[in-house]
């Protein structure tokens, strides 16, 4: 399945504005976030940019303040099951993350 990801301005220098990620059916939000974080950390290492406040996860929880799936906050957070065509958006500015 294909999931569209829209990155927050804090991530865009490393991940770009958006991405389409292919995942197996039944994948959960936490799995997608780990894939995204690997991309962000690798790009940060390549560009010598600190990724502390740019990753999506920290200590097993969300690093950013808000993540939306199809315009709504997920009820199960990291365990939320994703579906083909889902649209993910990160917004960090609400808490200064």
Residue, then its C-alpha position, 0 to 999 in steps of 0.5 A: x500500500x502507498x502512504x503519502x507523508x507531508x513533512x513539517x518545516x523542521x524536517x523538510x531540509x532532510x526529507x523534502x516536502x513530501x514522500x510516498x512510502x510503500x508499506x505492507x498491508x496491515x502496517x501501523x503508524x509506528x512502523x512508518x515513523x521508524x522508517x521515516x526516522x531512519x531516512x531523517x537520521x541518515x540525511x542528517x548524518x550525510x549533511x552534518x545536521x543535528x536531528x534531535x528535534x527532527x525525528x518523529x519518535x523519541x524514547x518510544x513516543x512521538x517527538x512532535x506534538x501532532x500527527x494527522x492521518x487523513x486530517x484527524x489525530x489517530x486514536x491509537x497513536x503508534x498502533x493505528x493501522x494504516x490503509x492504502x492512500x492514507x495521508x500523513x501530516x506532521x505539525x511540530x509548531x504547536x509545542x515548539x518541538 
